Amino acid sequence: MSFTKLDKRDIAILKTLSAEGRISKTALADRVNLSATACWDRLQRLESSGLIKGYHAEVELRKLAPHVTVFVLAELANHNAEAFQTFEAIIESHPEITGCWALGGGFDYLLQVISRDIESYQQLIDTVLEEDAGLTRYFTYIVTKAVKNAPLPFDLLFDT
């Protein structure tokens, strides 16, 4: 895989935006020691290259609605391309599955589910099983407390 070449200012822009997505363009330019125009040009280049996928608000769901966050380790019965594609298509169709990662090792996937309650979560699992997603075993882990949700560790990934 080829990686996009970035200089220290590009990395500083990405690092700042990952922690402070609502920062003004002027403040961003000041933060990374660039003129507003130069910063804007770099920002547009980073966006058009696909390095910046979007801007999001971090919502405090606990204050909004009752919910439960569940992580699920999933194992498929078959390990061929068709089985993986079928499973991934089914997972993609359920909005309460907010994250899905293919894994190397003992399990095939790690899912993140945000559901109204445990009963709603179980209904989701029952539906996925009925949809013949190829799921052979799954293990449910209910989140009791969020401990850390940090921005990307740019300082550890790049020599800056």
LUMTORMAR-69644 format. One record per residue: residue number from 1; x, y, z of N, C-alpha, C, CB in turn. Coordinates in steps of 0.2 Angstrom, whole numbers, plus 5000, padded with zeros to 4 digits. Glycine has a CB too. Layout:
N
+-----+--------+---------+------+---------+----------+-------+--------+---------+------+---------+----------+-------+
| num | n_east | n_north | n_up | ca_east | ca_north | ca_up | c_east | c_north | c_up | cb_east | cb_north | cb_up |
+-----+--------+---------+------+---------+----------+-------+--------+---------+------+---------+----------+-------+
| NUM |      X |       Y |    Z |       X |        Y |     Z |      X |       Y |    Z |       X |        Y |     Z |
...
+-----+--------+---------+------+---------+----------+-------+--------+---------+------+---------+----------+-------+
This chain:
160
+-----+--------+---------+------+---------+----------+-------+--------+---------+------+---------+----------+-------+
| num | n_east | n_north | n_up | ca_east | ca_north | ca_up | c_east | c_north | c_up | cb_east | cb_north | cb_up |
+-----+--------+---------+------+---------+----------+-------+--------+---------+------+---------+----------+-------+
|   1 |   5004 |    4994 | 5000 |    5000 |     5000 |  5000 |   5004 |    5006 | 5000 |    4995 |     5000 |  5006 |
|   2 |   5003 |    5011 | 4996 |    5007 |     5017 |  4996 |   5003 |    5022 | 5000 |    5007 |     5020 |  4988 |
|   3 |   5007 |    5026 | 5004 |    5005 |     5031 |  5008 |   5006 |    5038 | 5005 |    5008 |     5030 |  5015 |
|   4 |   5001 |    5042 | 5007 |    5002 |     5049 |  5005 |   5008 |    5053 | 5009 |    4995 |     5053 |  5006 |
|   5 |   5012 |    5056 | 5005 |    5017 |     5060 |  5008 |   5015 |    5066 | 5011 |    5023 |     5062 |  5003 |
|   6 |   5016 |    5067 | 5018 |    5014 |     5073 |  5022 |   5020 |    5076 | 5025 |    5009 |     5070 |  5027 |
|   7 |   5020 |    5082 | 5025 |    5025 |     5086 |  5029 |   5022 |    5087 | 5036 |    5027 |     5092 |  5025 |
|   8 |   5027 |    5091 | 5040 |    5025 |     5092 |  5047 |   5018 |    5096 | 5048 |    5030 |     5095 |  5051 |
|   9 |   5018 |    5101 | 5043 |    5012 |     5105 |  5043 |   5005 |    5102 | 5042 |    5012 |     5111 |  5039 |
|  10 |   5006 |    5097 | 5037 |    5000 |     5093 |  5035 |   4998 |    5089 | 5041 |    5001 |     5088 |  5029 |
|  11 |   5003 |    5086 | 5044 |    5001 |     5082 |  5050 |   4999 |    5086 | 5056 |    5008 |     5078 |  5053 |
|  12 |   5001 |    5092 | 5057 |    4999 |     5096 |  5062 |   4991 |    5098 | 5060 |    5003 |     5103 |  5062 |
|  13 |   4990 |    5099 | 5054 |    4983 |     5101 |  5052 |   4978 |    5095 | 5054 |    4982 |     5102 |  5045 |
|  14 |   4980 |    5089 | 5052 |    4976 |     5083 |  5053 |   4975 |    5082 | 5061 |    4979 |     5077 |  5050 |
|  15 |   4981 |    5083 | 5064 |    4981 |     5082 |  5072 |   4976 |    5086 | 5075 |    4988 |     5082 |  5075 |
|  16 |   4976 |    5093 | 5073 |    4972 |     5098 |  5076 |   4965 |    5097 | 5074 |    4974 |     5105 |  5073 |
|  17 |   4963 |    5095 | 5068 |    4956 |     5094 |  5066 |   4954 |    5087 | 5070 |    4956 |     5093 |  5059 |
|  18 |   4958 |    5082 | 5071 |    4955 |     5076 |  5074 |   4953 |    5077 | 5081 |    4960 |     5071 |  5073 |
|  19 |   4956 |    5082 | 5084 |    4955 |     5084 |  5091 |   4950 |    5090 | 5092 |    4961 |     5086 |  5095 |
|  20 |   4950 |    5094 | 5087 |    4945 |     5100 |  5087 |   4942 |    5101 | 5080 |    4950 |     5106 |  5089 |
|  21 |   4937 |    5097 | 5078 |    4935 |     5098 |  5072 |   4931 |    5104 | 5070 |    4930 |     5092 |  5071 |
|  22 |   4929 |    5108 | 5075 |    4925 |     5114 |  5074 |   4930 |    5120 | 5074 |    4920 |     5115 |  5079 |
|  23 |   4936 |    5119 | 5074 |    4941 |     5125 |  5074 |   4940 |    5129 | 5068 |    4948 |     5123 |  5075 |
|  24 |   4940 |    5136 | 5069 |    4939 |     5140 |  5063 |   4946 |    5139 | 5059 |    4938 |     5147 |  5065 |
|  25 |   4945 |    5141 | 5052 |    4950 |     5141 |  5048 |   4956 |    5145 | 5050 |    4948 |     5142 |  5040 |
|  26 |   4954 |    5151 | 5052 |    4959 |     5156 |  5054 |   4963 |    5153 | 5060 |    4956 |     5163 |  5056 |
|  27 |   4959 |    5151 | 5065 |    4963 |     5148 |  5071 |   4967 |    5142 | 5069 |    4958 |     5146 |  5076 |
|  28 |   4965 |    5138 | 5065 |    4969 |     5132 |  5062 |   4975 |    5135 | 5059 |    4965 |     5128 |  5057 |
|  29 |   4975 |    5140 | 5055 |    4981 |     5143 |  5052 |   4986 |    5145 | 5057 |    4979 |     5148 |  5047 |
|  30 |   4983 |    5149 | 5062 |    4987 |     5151 |  5067 |   4991 |    5145 | 5071 |    4983 |     5155 |  5072 |
|  31 |   4987 |    5140 | 5072 |    4989 |     5134 |  5076 |   4995 |    5131 | 5073 |    4984 |     5130 |  5077 |
|  32 |   4995 |    5130 | 5066 |    5000 |     5127 |  5062 |   5005 |    5132 | 5059 |    4997 |     5123 |  5057 |
|  33 |   5004 |    5138 | 5061 |    5009 |     5143 |  5059 |   5009 |    5144 | 5051 |    5016 |     5141 |  5061 |
|  34 |   5004 |    5145 | 5048 |    5003 |     5146 |  5041 |   4998 |    5152 | 5040 |    5000 |     5140 |  5037 |
|  35 |   4999 |    5155 | 5034 |    4994 |     5160 |  5032 |   4987 |    5156 | 5031 |    4996 |     5164 |  5026 |
|  36 |   4982 |    5160 | 5031 |    4975 |     5157 |  5030 |   4974 |    5154 | 5024 |    4970 |     5163 |  5031 |
|  37 |   4977 |    5157 | 5018 |    4977 |     5155 |  5012 |   4980 |    5148 | 5011 |    4979 |     5160 |  5007 |
|  38 |   4987 |    5148 | 5013 |    4991 |     5142 |  5013 |   4988 |    5136 | 5017 |    4998 |     5144 |  5015 |
|  39 |   4985 |    5138 | 5022 |    4982 |     5133 |  5026 |   4975 |    5130 | 5023 |    4980 |     5136 |  5033 |
|  40 |   4971 |    5135 | 5020 |    4965 |     5133 |  5016 |   4967 |    5128 | 5010 |    4962 |     5139 |  5014 |
|  41 |   4972 |    5130 | 5007 |    4975 |     5126 |  5001 |   4977 |    5119 | 5003 |    4981 |     5129 |  4998 |
|  42 |   4980 |    5118 | 5009 |    4982 |     5112 |  5011 |   4976 |    5108 | 5014 |    4987 |     5113 |  5017 |
|  43 |   4972 |    5111 | 5017 |    4965 |     5108 |  5019 |   4961 |    5105 | 5014 |    4961 |     5113 |  5023 |
|  44 |   4961 |    5109 | 5008 |    4957 |     5107 |  5002 |   4961 |    5101 | 4999 |    4956 |     5112 |  4997 |
|  45 |   4967 |    5101 | 4999 |    4971 |     5095 |  4996 |   4970 |    5089 | 5001 |    4979 |     5097 |  4996 |
|  46 |   4970 |    5090 | 5007 |    4969 |     5084 |  5012 |   4962 |    5081 | 5011 |    4971 |     5086 |  5019 |
|  47 |   4957 |    5086 | 5010 |    4950 |     5083 |  5009 |   4950 |    5080 | 5003 |    4945 |     5089 |  5010 |
|  48 |   4952 |    5083 | 4997 |    4951 |     5080 |  4991 |   4955 |    5073 | 4990 |    4953 |     5085 |  4985 |
|  49 |   4961 |    5072 | 4994 |    4965 |     5066 |  4993 |   4961 |    5060 | 4997 |    4972 |     5067 |  4996 |
|  50 |   4956 |    5062 | 5001 |    4953 |     5057 |  5005 |   4956 |    5056 | 5012 |    4953 |     5051 |  5001 |
|  51 |   4961 |    5060 | 5014 |    4963 |     5059 |  5020 |   4959 |    5061 | 5026 |    4970 |     5063 |  5021 |
|  52 |   4955 |    5066 | 5024 |    4949 |     5069 |  5029 |   4943 |    5066 | 5026 |    4949 |     5077 |  5029 |
|  53 |   4940 |    5061 | 5030 |    4934 |     5058 |  5027 |   4928 |    5062 | 5029 |    4933 |     5051 |  5030 |
|  54 |   4928 |    5066 | 5034 |    4922 |     5070 |  5036 |   4923 |    5073 | 5043 |    4916 |     5065 |  5037 |
|  55 |   4918 |    5077 | 5045 |    4918 |     5081 |  5051 |   4912 |    5079 | 5055 |    4918 |     5089 |  5050 |
|  56 |   4913 |    5077 | 5061 |    4908 |     5074 |  5065 |   4908 |    5078 | 5072 |    4909 |     5067 |  5066 |
|  57 |   4902 |    5078 | 5075 |    4901 |     5080 |  5082 |   4901 |    5074 | 5086 |    4894 |     5084 |  5083 |
|  58 |   4904 |    5074 | 5092 |    4905 |     5069 |  5097 |   4899 |    5070 | 5102 |    4911 |     5069 |  5101 |
|  59 |   4894 |    5066 | 5101 |    4887 |     5067 |  5105 |   4888 |    5063 | 5111 |    4881 |     5065 |  5100 |
|  60 |   4886 |    5066 | 5117 |    4885 |     5063 |  5123 |   4878 |    5059 | 5124 |    4886 |     5068 |  5129 |
|  61 |   4878 |    5053 | 5121 |    4872 |     5049 |  5121 |   4869 |    5048 | 5127 |    4874 |     5043 |  5117 |
|  62 |   4873 |    5047 | 5133 |    4870 |     5046 |  5139 |   4865 |    5052 | 5141 |    4876 |     5046 |  5145 |
|  63 |   4866 |    5058 | 5139 |    4862 |     5063 |  5140 |   4856 |    5064 | 5135 |    4865 |     5070 |  5140 |
|  64 |   4856 |    5060 | 5130 |    4851 |     5060 |  5125 |   4845 |    5055 | 5125 |    4854 |     5060 |  5118 |
|  65 |   4847 |    5049 | 5127 |    4842 |     5043 |  5126 |   4845 |    5037 | 5130 |    4841 |     5042 |  5119 |
|  66 |   4841 |    5033 | 5133 |    4843 |     5027 |  5136 |   4846 |    5023 | 5130 |    4837 |     5023 |  5139 |
|  67 |   4851 |    5019 | 5132 |    4854 |     5015 |  5127 |   4859 |    5010 | 5130 |    4858 |     5019 |  5121 |
|  68 |   4862 |    5005 | 5126 |    4867 |     5001 |  5128 |   4872 |    5000 | 5123 |    4864 |     4994 |  5131 |
|  69 |   4878 |    5000 | 5124 |    4883 |     4999 |  5119 |   4886 |    4992 | 5120 |    4889 |     5004 |  5120 |
|  70 |   4886 |    4988 | 5115 |    4888 |     4981 |  5115 |   4894 |    4980 | 5110 |    4882 |     4976 |  5114 |
|  71 |   4899 |    4976 | 5112 |    4904 |     4974 |  5107 |   4903 |    4966 | 5107 |    4911 |     4975 |  5110 |
|  72 |   4903 |    4964 | 5100 |    4902 |     4957 |  5099 |   4908 |    4954 | 5095 |    4895 |     4957 |  5095 |
|  73 |   4910 |    4949 | 5097 |    4915 |     4945 |  5094 |   4911 |    4940 | 5090 |    4921 |     4942 |  5098 |
|  74 |   4912 |    4940 | 5083 |    4909 |     4935 |  5079 |   4913 |    4930 | 5075 |    4904 |     4939 |  5074 |
|  75 |   4911 |    4924 | 5074 |    4914 |     4919 |  5070 |   4910 |    4917 | 5065 |    4917 |     4913 |  5075 |
|  76 |   4912 |    4916 | 5059 |    4908 |     4913 |  5054 |   4910 |    4906 | 5053 |    4910 |     4917 |  5047 |
|  77 |   4904 |    4903 | 5050 |    4905 |     4895 |  5049 |   4910 |    4894 | 5043 |    4898 |     4893 |  5047 |
|  78 |   4910 |    4898 | 5038 |    4914 |     4897 |  5032 |   4919 |    4903 | 5031 |    4910 |     4897 |  5025 |
|  79 |   4925 |    4902 | 5029 |    4930 |     4907 |  5028 |   4932 |    4907 | 5021 |    4936 |     4905 |  5032 |
|  80 |   4927 |    4909 | 5017 |    4929 |     4911 |  5010 |   4926 |    4918 | 5008 |    4926 |     4905 |  5005 |
|  81 |   4928 |    4920 | 5002 |    4926 |     4927 |  5000 |   4919 |    4928 | 5000 |    4929 |     4929 |  4993 |
|  82 |   4915 |    4923 | 4998 |    4908 |     4924 |  4997 |   4905 |    4925 | 5004 |    4905 |     4918 |  4993 |
|  83 |   4907 |    4921 | 5009 |    4904 |     4921 |  5016 |   4906 |    4928 | 5019 |    4907 |     4915 |  5020 |
|  84 |   4912 |    4930 | 5018 |    4914 |     4937 |  5021 |   4909 |    4942 | 5018 |    4921 |     4938 |  5020 |
|  85 |   4909 |    4942 | 5011 |    4905 |     4947 |  5008 |   4897 |    4947 | 5010 |    4905 |     4946 |  5000 |
|  86 |   4895 |    4941 | 5011 |    4888 |     4940 |  5013 |   4887 |    4943 | 5020 |    4885 |     4933 |  5013 |
|  87 |   4891 |    4941 | 5025 |    4891 |     4944 |  5031 |   4892 |    4951 | 5031 |    4897 |     4941 |  5036 |
|  88 |   4896 |    4954 | 5028 |    4898 |     4961 |  5028 |   4892 |    4965 | 5025 |    4904 |     4963 |  5024 |
|  89 |   4888 |    4962 | 5020 |    4883 |     4966 |  5017 |   4877 |    4966 | 5022 |    4880 |     4962 |  5011 |
|  90 |   4876 |    4960 | 5026 |    4870 |     4960 |  5030 |   4872 |    4965 | 5036 |    4870 |     4953 |  5033 |
|  91 |   4878 |    4965 | 5039 |    4880 |     4970 |  5044 |   4879 |    4977 | 5042 |    4887 |     4969 |  5046 |
|  92 |   4881 |    4979 | 5036 |    4880 |     4985 |  5033 |   4873 |    4988 | 5033 |    4883 |     4986 |  5026 |
|  93 |   4868 |    4983 | 5033 |    4861 |     4985 |  5032 |   4858 |    4986 | 5039 |    4857 |     4979 |  5029 |
|  94 |   4861 |    4986 | 5044 |    4859 |     4987 |  5051 |   4862 |    4993 | 5054 |    4860 |     4981 |  5056 |
|  95 |   4858 |    4999 | 5055 |    4861 |     5005 |  5057 |   4863 |    5005 | 5064 |    4856 |     5010 |  5056 |
|  96 |   4860 |    5000 | 5068 |    4862 |     5000 |  5075 |   4869 |    4997 | 5076 |    4857 |     4996 |  5079 |
|  97 |   4872 |    4993 | 5071 |    4879 |     4991 |  5071 |   4883 |    4997 | 5068 |    4880 |     4985 |  5066 |
|  98 |   4886 |    5000 | 5073 |    4890 |     5007 |  5071 |   4897 |    5006 | 5070 |    4889 |     5011 |  5077 |
|  99 |   4899 |    5000 | 5071 |    4906 |     4998 |  5069 |   4907 |    4991 | 5068 |    4911 |     5001 |  5074 |
| 100 |   4911 |    4989 | 5063 |    4913 |     4982 |  5061 |   4920 |    4982 | 5059 |    4908 |     4980 |  5056 |
| 101 |   4924 |    4978 | 5062 |    4931 |     4977 |  5060 |   4932 |    4969 | 5059 |    4936 |     4980 |  5065 |
| 102 |   4935 |    4968 | 5053 |    4938 |     4961 |  5051 |   4944 |    4960 | 5056 |    4939 |     4960 |  5044 |
| 103 |   4945 |    4954 | 5058 |    4950 |     4953 |  5063 |   4955 |    4947 | 5060 |    4948 |     4951 |  5070 |
| 104 |   4961 |    4947 | 5062 |    4965 |     4941 |  5061 |   4966 |    4938 | 5068 |    4972 |     4943 |  5059 |
| 105 |   4966 |    4931 | 5068 |    4966 |     4928 |  5074 |   4960 |    4923 | 5075 |    4967 |     4933 |  5080 |
| 106 |   4958 |    4923 | 5081 |    4953 |     4918 |  5083 |   4946 |    4919 | 5081 |    4953 |     4917 |  5090 |
| 107 |   4944 |    4926 | 5080 |    4937 |     4927 |  5078 |   4938 |    4931 | 5072 |    4934 |     4932 |  5084 |
| 108 |   4932 |    4932 | 5068 |    4932 |     4935 |  5061 |   4931 |    4942 | 5062 |    4927 |     4931 |  5057 |
| 109 |   4926 |    4944 | 5066 |    4924 |     4951 |  5066 |   4923 |    4954 | 5073 |    4918 |     4952 |  5062 |
| 110 |   4924 |    4960 | 5074 |    4922 |     4963 |  5080 |   4917 |    4969 | 5078 |    4928 |     4967 |  5084 |
| 111 |   4911 |    4968 | 5081 |    4906 |     4973 |  5080 |   4904 |    4978 | 5086 |    4899 |     4969 |  5078 |
| 112 |   4903 |    4984 | 5084 |    4900 |     4988 |  5090 |   4893 |    4990 | 5088 |    4904 |     4995 |  5090 |
| 113 |   4889 |    4989 | 5093 |    4882 |     4989 |  5092 |   4879 |    4995 | 5098 |    4878 |     4983 |  5093 |
| 114 |   4875 |    4999 | 5095 |    4872 |     5004 |  5100 |   4864 |    5003 | 5099 |    4874 |     5011 |  5099 |
| 115 |   4861 |    5000 | 5105 |    4854 |     4998 |  5105 |   4851 |    5002 | 5110 |    4854 |     4991 |  5105 |
| 116 |   4844 |    5002 | 5110 |    4840 |     5005 |  5115 |   4841 |    5001 | 5122 |    4833 |     5005 |  5113 |
| 117 |   4841 |    4995 | 5121 |    4841 |     4991 |  5127 |   4844 |    4984 | 5125 |    4835 |     4990 |  5131 |
| 118 |   4845 |    4979 | 5130 |    4847 |     4972 |  5129 |   4842 |    4969 | 5125 |    4848 |     4969 |  5136 |
| 119 |   4836 |    4970 | 5126 |    4831 |     4966 |  5122 |   4831 |    4968 | 5115 |    4823 |     4968 |  5125 |
| 120 |   4832 |    4974 | 5113 |    4833 |     4977 |  5106 |   4839 |    4974 | 5103 |    4833 |     4984 |  5106 |
| 121 |   4845 |    4973 | 5107 |    4851 |     4970 |  5105 |   4849 |    4963 | 5103 |    4856 |     4971 |  5110 |
| 122 |   4846 |    4959 | 5107 |    4845 |     4952 |  5106 |   4840 |    4951 | 5100 |    4841 |     4949 |  5112 |
| 123 |   4836 |    4956 | 5099 |    4832 |     4956 |  5092 |   4836 |    4957 | 5086 |    4826 |     4961 |  5093 |
| 124 |   4841 |    4961 | 5087 |    4846 |     4962 |  5081 |   4849 |    4956 | 5080 |    4850 |     4968 |  5083 |
| 125 |   4852 |    4952 | 5085 |    4856 |     4946 |  5084 |   4851 |    4941 | 5081 |    4859 |     4944 |  5091 |
| 126 |   4845 |    4940 | 5084 |    4840 |     4935 |  5081 |   4839 |    4937 | 5073 |    4834 |     4936 |  5085 |
| 127 |   4839 |    4943 | 5072 |    4837 |     4945 |  5065 |   4843 |    4943 | 5060 |    4836 |     4952 |  5064 |
| 128 |   4849 |    4945 | 5063 |    4856 |     4943 |  5059 |   4856 |    4935 | 5058 |    4862 |     4946 |  5063 |
| 129 |   4854 |    4932 | 5063 |    4854 |     4924 |  5063 |   4849 |    4922 | 5058 |    4853 |     4921 |  5070 |
| 130 |   4843 |    4925 | 5058 |    4838 |     4923 |  5053 |   4840 |    4925 | 5046 |    4832 |     4926 |  5055 |
| 131 |   4844 |    4930 | 5045 |    4846 |     4932 |  5038 |   4852 |    4928 | 5035 |    4848 |     4939 |  5038 |
| 132 |   4853 |    4923 | 5039 |    4858 |     4918 |  5036 |   4865 |    4922 | 5034 |    4856 |     4914 |  5030 |
| 133 |   4867 |    4925 | 5039 |    4874 |     4929 |  5038 |   4880 |    4925 | 5039 |    4874 |     4935 |  5043 |
| 134 |   4879 |    4918 | 5041 |    4884 |     4914 |  5041 |   4888 |    4914 | 5048 |    4890 |     4915 |  5036 |
| 135 |   4884 |    4917 | 5053 |    4887 |     4918 |  5060 |   4886 |    4911 | 5063 |    4883 |     4923 |  5064 |
| 136 |   4892 |    4908 | 5065 |    4892 |     4902 |  5069 |   4892 |    4902 | 5077 |    4897 |     4897 |  5066 |
| 137 |   4896 |    4907 | 5079 |    4896 |     4909 |  5086 |   4897 |    4916 | 5087 |    4902 |     4905 |  5089 |
| 138 |   4895 |    4919 | 5092 |    4896 |     4926 |  5094 |   4896 |    4927 | 5102 |    4890 |     4930 |  5091 |
| 139 |   4900 |    4931 | 5104 |    4901 |     4933 |  5111 |   4899 |    4940 | 5112 |    4908 |     4931 |  5113 |
| 140 |   4895 |    4941 | 5117 |    4892 |     4948 |  5118 |   4896 |    4951 | 5124 |    4885 |     4948 |  5119 |
| 141 |   4898 |    4957 | 5124 |    4901 |     4961 |  5129 |   4898 |    4968 | 5130 |    4909 |     4962 |  5128 |
| 142 |   4895 |    4969 | 5135 |    4891 |     4975 |  5137 |   4896 |    4980 | 5140 |    4885 |     4973 |  5141 |
| 143 |   4896 |    4986 | 5137 |    4900 |     4991 |  5140 |   4896 |    4994 | 5146 |    4901 |     4997 |  5134 |
| 144 |   4900 |    4994 | 5151 |    4898 |     4997 |  5158 |   4900 |    5004 | 5159 |    4900 |     4992 |  5163 |
| 145 |   4906 |    5006 | 5156 |    4908 |     5013 |  5156 |   4913 |    5014 | 5151 |    4911 |     5014 |  5163 |
| 146 |   4912 |    5020 | 5148 |    4917 |     5022 |  5143 |   4923 |    5025 | 5147 |    4915 |     5027 |  5138 |
| 147 |   4929 |    5022 | 5145 |    4935 |     5024 |  5149 |   4939 |    5029 | 5145 |    4939 |     5018 |  5151 |
| 148 |   4940 |    5028 | 5138 |    4944 |     5032 |  5134 |   4941 |    5032 | 5127 |    4951 |     5030 |  5134 |
| 149 |   4941 |    5038 | 5124 |    4940 |     5038 |  5117 |   4943 |    5044 | 5114 |    4932 |     5039 |  5116 |
| 150 |   4950 |    5043 | 5112 |    4954 |     5048 |  5111 |   4955 |    5049 | 5103 |    4961 |     5047 |  5114 |
| 151 |   4958 |    5055 | 5102 |    4960 |     5056 |  5095 |   4965 |    5052 | 5093 |    4961 |     5064 |  5094 |
| 152 |   4967 |    5052 | 5086 |    4972 |     5047 |  5084 |   4979 |    5050 | 5087 |    4973 |     5048 |  5076 |
| 153 |   4983 |    5045 | 5088 |    4990 |     5046 |  5091 |   4995 |    5048 | 5086 |    4992 |     5040 |  5095 |
| 154 |   4994 |    5054 | 5083 |    4998 |     5057 |  5078 |   5006 |    5057 | 5080 |    4996 |     5064 |  5075 |
| 155 |   5007 |    5059 | 5086 |    5014 |     5059 |  5088 |   5018 |    5053 | 5088 |    5014 |     5062 |  5095 |
| 156 |   5014 |    5047 | 5089 |    5017 |     5041 |  5089 |   5017 |    5038 | 5082 |    5013 |     5036 |  5093 |
| 157 |   5013 |    5040 | 5077 |    5013 |     5037 |  5071 |   5018 |    5041 | 5066 |    5007 |     5038 |  5068 |
| 158 |   5020 |    5047 | 5068 |    5025 |     5051 |  5063 |   5030 |    5054 | 5067 |    5021 |     5056 |  5060 |
| 159 |   5036 |    5054 | 5064 |    5042 |     5058 |  5067 |   5041 |    5065 | 5066 |    5048 |     5055 |  5063 |
| 160 |   5038 |    5068 | 5071 |    5036 |     5076 |  5070 |   5041 |    5080 | 5075 |    5029 |     5077 |  5071 |
+-----+--------+---------+------+---------+----------+-------+--------+---------+------+---------+----------+-------+
